[in-house]
Amino acid sequence: MVTVLIIGAGKSSSYLIETLLQYTIKKSGAWHVILADADEATLKRKTEKYPLAEIAVLDITNQAQRQKLVKRADIVLSLMPAHLHILLAKDCLEFEKNLITSSYASDEMKELDQKAKEKGLMFMCEMGLDPGIDHMTASHIFDSIRKVSSDILSFKSYCGGLIAPESDDNPWHYKFSWNPQNVINAGKDGATFLKNGKEVRIGYEQVFEHTSTIHCEQVGKLAYYANRDSLPYIQLYDVPEAKDFLRATLRYPAFIKGWNGLIRMGLTDNNEEFDTDRLTYKDWMQQLIGYNDSSVSPEAFAWNKYDIKSLPVQKMIEWLDLFTDRHIGKGRLSSAAILLDILSRKWKMEPSDKDMVVMQHEIQYRYRGNVNNLVTSMVTIGANSEFSAMARTVGMPMAILAELVLSKNIRIPTGVVIPTMPEVYRPVLNRLRKYGIAFEDIISA
């Protein structure tokens, strides 16, 4: 019997769990799925239709609990927060198990590369949406272009988890379809990209000011901000000749402007803590912004101090109820933690809400002496808050790769890798198309 261990049953897990449990039915008992998470209620809810599924309440930091499960597995799929993957990776190395995650390959993970190769193990990282589907589609495009042309002049990749138009009912045009903590921390590492052949580095304070817009044929106008360090992917994608290279995150334009206002006001700061047990939100805000002019309201003081002149942005920030007399009462928290608590309520997806994932690549390449432009885009809309577009596009690539590996339908790459090799991206992209995750191309000269 083949045993699959899935660790993590959060927002992005639904399609991964469902798909692999469906595989167990198709395999007529030859497969066994163990789903592990700290929340027993969530485990029971996500497996209630599958009586043969095994659930395990797991404290991921408990080595004995963790290793007992890893020993039993033939492959481990982790949807845990990124910093916890290394615990599983070390276990997988010890017990010689393949590992798939959807998170960026950390420096700690990369240090295991040689040992994983020596044991013939695959530690596949960045196997979700972004990172994941972006790598596979970009690699497929580059390999196709190289057959007719050698010069990739420009590559710009955009991706975003958005709220679908039919569920868009707040002035931020946004709701949480994935880990809220990641949204709060967006841009904090700054960004690095290539523009006109020159390296551009921007700090956190500039990320949401250094923005622009794109047009997506299926959606319309969207705004973007640069995403982390794009430069390592120039080598990974093998496009050293590119003069422009950018990886960016998509949002509706209003969101970018509003979030920049929150950053200016210090609401995303993790450094200073407040004792919220005796504070109202208004008290907290007055302390945070240094309110000292009773001749104006705290709101007006903030707009003036942080140069927030846009009336729509002011209304967006006011909609968050930051200046109310409601009691916080959450103990000692940073401003970022207080903001996260607020947004978890204000941006919560209702059960019937639908999200939308948009990914678009813009590639410029030389063909027969002419410069051609390729725009390829994917838009997918979720069924509801549980089976969201985000869960679908993060979980399906992981599930498909696991099935390919366990069915021995793929020559697995070894070491700590990301899905840029044809033996991975070709079969995975083919199967994603069958699940409706497909790209539309527009080519112009």
VOGU-3710 file (C-alpha; in Angstrom, 3 decimals, decimal comma):
1> mvtvliigag> 0,000/0,000/0,000  1,177/3,536/-0,866  0,839/6,049/1,968  0,506/9,789/1,347  1,028/12,175/4,255  -0,525/15,642/3,917  0,473/18,060/6,664  -1,615/21,229/6,935  -5,382/21,610/6,466  -5,656/25,381/6,158
11> ksssylietl> -7,140/27,713/3,558  -5,152/26,375/0,595  -5,611/22,666/1,296  -9,118/21,758/0,123  -8,417/20,727/-3,475  -5,167/18,997/-2,548  -6,940/16,890/0,076  -9,976/16,189/-2,098  -7,911/15,224/-5,151  -5,656/12,813/-3,292
21> lqytikksga> -8,593/11,256/-1,446  -10,291/10,777/-4,820  -7,143/9,041/-6,024  -7,463/6,574/-3,124  -10,905/5,601/-4,409  -9,599/5,158/-7,970  -6,733/3,049/-6,686  -9,213/0,718/-4,942  -7,527/0,764/-1,589  -3,964/0,619/-2,882
31> whviladade> -3,444/4,173/-1,609  -3,818/5,438/1,932  -3,996/9,142/2,860  -3,089/10,552/6,274  -4,128/14,151/6,911  -2,359/15,874/9,802  -3,041/19,250/11,397  -3,245/20,826/14,852  -7,019/21,389/14,538  -9,009/18,178/15,001
41> atlkrkteky> -12,331/19,797/14,030  -10,902/20,929/10,701  -9,461/17,477/10,044  -12,828/15,822/10,632  -14,658/18,349/8,461  -12,271/17,977/5,535  -12,418/14,162/5,558  -16,059/13,590/6,497  -16,935/12,251/3,017  -14,005/9,844/3,055
51> plaeiavldi> -14,290/7,231/5,835  -11,017/5,533/4,823  -9,003/8,706/5,340  -6,848/8,743/8,454  -6,528/11,923/10,496  -3,762/12,809/12,916  -3,784/15,708/15,360  -0,231/16,972/15,153  1,941/19,475/16,939  4,417/20,061/14,120
61> tnqaqrqklv> 7,134/21,038/16,608  6,817/17,716/18,441  9,594/15,617/16,905  8,280/12,267/18,102  4,767/12,902/16,763  6,087/14,256/13,479  8,608/11,504/12,809  6,131/8,747/13,623  3,982/9,987/10,725  6,848/10,667/8,316
71> kradivlslm> 8,199/7,118/8,824  4,894/5,693/7,605  4,709/7,828/4,464  5,933/7,187/0,940  5,658/10,882/0,144  5,063/13,981/2,289  3,130/17,060/1,111  3,430/20,118/3,322  1,111/23,109/3,410  2,527/24,338/6,687
81> pahlhillak> 3,876/27,894/7,090  7,131/28,250/5,158  9,462/28,342/8,173  8,243/24,922/9,339  9,051/23,002/6,141  12,632/22,539/7,260  11,488/20,332/10,165  9,792/17,985/7,727  12,662/18,166/5,260  15,137/16,929/7,872
91> dclefeknli> 12,775/14,094/8,807  12,321/13,186/5,139  16,075/13,129/4,720  16,504/10,842/7,726  13,769/8,410/6,676  14,345/8,786/2,904  10,998/10,207/1,846  10,177/12,534/-1,052  8,786/15,946/-0,111  6,596/18,493/-1,916
101> tssyasdemk> 5,878/22,024/-0,654  4,307/25,119/-2,176  6,628/27,607/-0,464  9,807/29,341/-1,590  12,942/27,258/-1,125  14,591/28,738/1,952  18,353/28,946/2,434  18,053/26,237/5,097  16,228/24,001/2,643  18,822/24,598/-0,089
111> eldqkakekg> 21,552/23,443/2,282  20,001/19,960/2,132  20,355/19,770/-1,663  23,471/17,597/-1,849  22,310/15,189/0,855  18,949/14,798/-0,873  20,721/14,060/-4,178  22,959/11,476/-2,538  19,878/9,636/-1,278  18,010/10,019/-4,585
121> lmfmcemgld> 15,277/12,114/-2,966  13,126/14,850/-4,458  12,499/17,886/-2,279  10,243/19,816/-4,648  9,668/23,372/-3,445  7,628/26,195/-5,006  5,070/23,721/-6,386  1,919/25,807/-5,917  0,535/28,816/-7,745  3,054/31,630/-7,325
131> pgidhmtash> 5,568/30,175/-6,872  4,725/27,100/-8,921  2,455/27,449/-11,926  4,380/30,604/-12,804  7,650/28,624/-12,981  6,141/25,839/-15,054  4,420/28,075/-17,585  7,435/30,390/-17,908  9,790/27,444/-18,441  7,443/25,958/-21,024
141> ifdsirkvss> 7,288/29,292/-22,881  11,048/29,810/-22,827  11,737/26,286/-24,070  9,207/26,767/-26,885  10,650/30,142/-27,925  14,211/28,800/-27,950  13,226/26,361/-30,676  12,714/29,294/-33,075  14,588/32,162/-31,425  17,524/32,563/-29,083
151> dilsfksycg> 16,836/35,980/-27,552  14,391/36,564/-24,687  14,413/40,362/-24,373  11,953/40,866/-21,535  9,971/38,814/-19,035  7,371/40,169/-16,652  5,232/37,839/-14,566  2,207/38,935/-12,542  -0,044/36,958/-10,233  -2,679/37,787/-7,661
161> gliapesddn> -5,380/36,264/-5,517  -8,353/38,625/-5,804  -12,014/38,662/-4,920  -14,289/37,676/-7,812  -16,469/40,515/-9,182  -19,687/38,893/-7,948  -18,374/38,835/-4,351  -16,677/42,249/-4,395  -18,629/44,230/-1,798  -16,109/46,371/0,088
171> pwhykfswnp> -14,095/49,483/-0,840  -10,791/47,592/-0,699  -11,971/45,120/-3,368  -10,225/42,394/-1,401  -10,896/39,453/0,916  -8,614/36,801/2,381  -8,449/33,660/0,258  -5,092/32,523/1,671  -2,893/33,010/4,732  -3,710/36,516/6,082
181> qnvinagkdg> -0,277/36,821/7,720  1,362/36,704/4,283  -0,739/39,657/3,147  0,259/41,709/6,206  3,933/40,974/5,543  3,784/41,658/1,800  6,659/43,772/0,568  8,548/43,866/3,878  11,659/42,348/2,307  11,678/45,037/-0,362
191> atflkngkev> 12,067/44,073/-4,019  14,772/43,655/-6,638  14,230/43,404/-10,390  15,853/44,196/-13,738  14,777/47,207/-15,797  16,444/48,285/-19,039  19,399/46,077/-18,194  19,941/47,691/-14,793  19,324/46,201/-11,358  16,682/48,071/-9,375
201> rigyeqvfeh> 16,431/47,671/-5,588  13,627/49,226/-3,568  12,911/49,138/0,161  9,643/48,349/1,910  8,603/52,005/2,035  8,867/52,192/-1,755  7,275/48,884/-2,783  3,697/50,178/-2,753  4,696/53,504/-4,286  6,781/51,972/-7,086
211> tstihceqvg> 3,722/50,471/-8,816  2,019/50,472/-12,187  -0,862/48,769/-13,998  -1,442/46,093/-16,615  -4,415/45,163/-18,761  -5,728/41,623/-18,476  -8,028/40,735/-21,369  -10,467/38,771/-19,185  -10,500/41,152/-16,199  -9,468/44,665/-17,233
221> klayyanrds> -7,095/47,015/-15,435  -5,093/45,674/-12,512  -2,289/47,190/-10,459  0,905/45,457/-9,395  3,815/45,763/-7,000  7,224/44,068/-7,326  7,507/40,740/-5,518  10,677/39,983/-3,544  13,947/39,352/-5,396  13,344/38,516/-9,058
231> lpyiqlydvp> 17,007/38,225/-10,032  17,769/34,599/-8,980  15,123/33,424/-11,454  17,089/34,851/-14,386  19,601/32,055/-13,853  16,995/29,452/-12,900  15,039/30,204/-16,081  18,298/30,462/-18,066  17,534/33,832/-19,686  20,746/35,812/-19,084
241> eakdflratl> 20,095/37,973/-22,144  16,875/39,502/-20,723  17,019/43,275/-20,193  13,798/43,394/-18,183  12,899/40,774/-15,594  10,139/41,272/-13,040  7,963/39,108/-10,820  5,041/41,035/-9,330  1,819/40,681/-7,329  -1,548/41,824/-8,666
251> rypafikgwn> -4,255/43,729/-6,820  -7,101/45,991/-7,824  -5,742/49,566/-8,140  -7,646/50,894/-5,098  -6,049/48,288/-2,830  -2,511/49,395/-3,668  -3,281/53,021/-2,805  -5,040/52,121/0,430  -2,340/49,704/1,581  0,330/52,326/0,937
261> glirmgltdn> -1,627/54,598/3,291  -1,599/51,942/6,024  2,155/51,519/5,640  2,742/55,276/5,924  0,700/55,352/9,125  2,758/52,513/10,654  -0,083/50,024/10,875  2,009/47,167/9,473  4,849/47,671/11,977  5,836/44,661/14,097
271> neefdtdrlt> 8,342/46,456/16,299  6,409/48,497/18,879  3,891/46,713/21,100  0,803/48,114/22,839  -1,009/46,854/25,929  -4,448/46,573/24,358  -6,306/45,329/27,438  -7,255/48,893/28,365  -7,203/50,432/24,890  -9,885/51,226/22,360
281> ykdwmqqlig> -8,978/51,278/18,680  -9,133/55,058/18,824  -6,712/55,102/21,792  -4,307/52,856/19,914  -4,442/54,961/16,762  -3,881/58,181/18,686  -0,781/56,699/20,321  0,448/55,256/17,039  0,188/58,483/15,019  1,267/60,769/17,876
291> yndssvspea> -2,032/62,670/17,934  -1,472/65,948/19,817  -3,790/68,512/18,232  -7,273/68,556/19,753  -8,383/71,245/17,290  -8,754/68,531/14,613  -10,058/64,986/14,690  -7,559/62,100/14,891  -8,543/61,177/11,343  -7,837/64,656/9,992
301> fawnkydiks> -4,566/64,726/11,943  -3,510/61,438/10,287  -4,468/62,579/6,769  -2,370/65,709/7,209  0,621/64,067/8,928  0,942/61,255/6,395  -0,091/63,286/3,345  -3,122/61,100/2,597  -5,097/63,495/0,420  -7,136/61,047/-1,631
311> lpvqkmiewl> -10,753/61,022/-0,425  -11,338/57,416/-1,605  -8,246/56,256/0,336  -9,433/58,117/3,441  -12,808/56,384/3,162  -11,125/52,988/2,709  -9,102/53,472/5,883  -12,125/54,769/7,809  -14,081/51,680/6,687  -11,682/49,589/8,773
321> dlftdrhigk> -13,099/51,231/11,948  -9,648/52,206/13,193  -10,880/55,264/15,080  -13,822/53,723/16,958  -14,331/53,475/20,730  -14,544/49,692/20,533  -12,357/47,965/23,126  -9,445/45,876/21,772  -8,625/43,679/24,799  -6,148/41,302/23,178
331> grlssaaill> -3,127/41,652/25,477  0,219/42,936/24,225  0,192/43,234/20,441  2,142/45,024/17,748  0,340/47,320/15,349  0,668/44,689/12,622  -0,995/42,107/14,887  -3,851/44,488/15,729  -4,302/45,250/12,031  -4,304/41,531/11,221
341> dilsrkwkme> -7,055/40,970/13,786  -9,121/43,785/12,263  -8,666/42,608/8,691  -9,417/38,996/9,583  -12,910/40,219/10,435  -13,349/42,878/7,767  -11,883/40,872/4,874  -13,275/37,481/5,812  -14,771/35,519/2,944  -18,347/34,434/3,567
351> psdkdmvvmq> -19,089/30,758/2,787  -20,674/31,600/-0,573  -18,033/34,153/-1,590  -15,941/33,436/-4,659  -12,338/34,433/-5,174  -10,398/34,855/-8,398  -6,805/34,041/-9,334  -5,169/35,952/-12,166  -1,759/35,143/-13,623  -0,253/36,893/-16,626
361> heiqyryrgn> 3,154/36,687/-18,293  4,415/39,304/-20,730  7,367/38,139/-22,834  9,242/40,025/-25,503  11,494/38,015/-27,812  13,294/38,360/-31,127  12,058/36,276/-34,055  13,529/36,545/-37,561  14,890/39,984/-36,827  11,588/41,310/-35,463
371> vnnlvtsmvt> 10,523/41,856/-31,870  7,444/39,856/-30,910  5,286/40,257/-27,811  3,536/37,357/-26,131  0,905/37,925/-23,448  -0,378/34,746/-21,853  -2,938/34,838/-19,068  -4,942/32,559/-16,811  -8,063/33,535/-14,874  -9,906/31,086/-12,656
381> igansefsam> -12,783/31,669/-10,235  -13,460/29,634/-7,116  -16,634/27,730/-6,286  -16,939/29,133/-2,750  -14,739/30,095/0,208  -13,827/26,460/0,939  -13,092/25,360/-2,618  -11,503/28,603/-3,661  -9,523/29,430/-6,775  -6,517/29,929/-4,515
391> artvgmpmai> -6,875/26,455/-2,984  -7,326/25,007/-6,454  -4,263/26,592/-8,013  -2,015/25,997/-4,981  -3,140/22,447/-4,230  -3,667/20,889/-7,650  -0,030/21,112/-8,840  1,105/19,415/-5,618  -1,532/16,686/-5,911  -0,762/16,021/-9,570
401> laelvlskni> 2,980/15,756/-8,961  2,437/13,404/-6,023  0,294/11,118/-8,182  2,863/11,159/-10,996  5,669/10,254/-8,584  3,782/7,501/-6,766  2,471/5,983/-9,998  6,022/6,031/-11,386  4,843/8,041/-14,403  7,668/10,541/-14,090
411> riptgvvipt> 11,430/10,513/-13,772  11,810/12,426/-10,555  14,473/15,111/-10,253  16,615/14,811/-7,135  17,829/17,395/-4,666  16,144/20,608/-3,555  14,459/21,745/-6,764  11,699/23,905/-8,230  9,483/22,802/-11,164  11,382/24,259/-14,136
421> mpevyrpvln> 12,359/20,954/-15,781  10,343/19,537/-18,742  9,879/16,130/-17,112  7,844/17,907/-14,408  6,154/20,877/-16,053  4,921/19,076/-19,180  2,772/16,396/-17,498  1,649/18,717/-14,704  0,553/21,513/-17,053  -1,244/18,978/-19,269
431> rlrkygiafe> -3,250/17,721/-16,312  -3,927/21,219/-15,003  -5,541/22,043/-18,353  -7,909/19,101/-17,863  -8,932/20,692/-14,553  -9,626/24,035/-16,254  -6,421/25,783/-15,233  -5,288/26,952/-18,655  -3,672/29,967/-20,307  -4,782/32,054/-23,290
441> diisa> -2,112/33,514/-25,581  -2,027/36,776/-27,527  0,955/37,320/-29,845  1,721/40,603/-31,563  4,662/41,947/-33,533
//
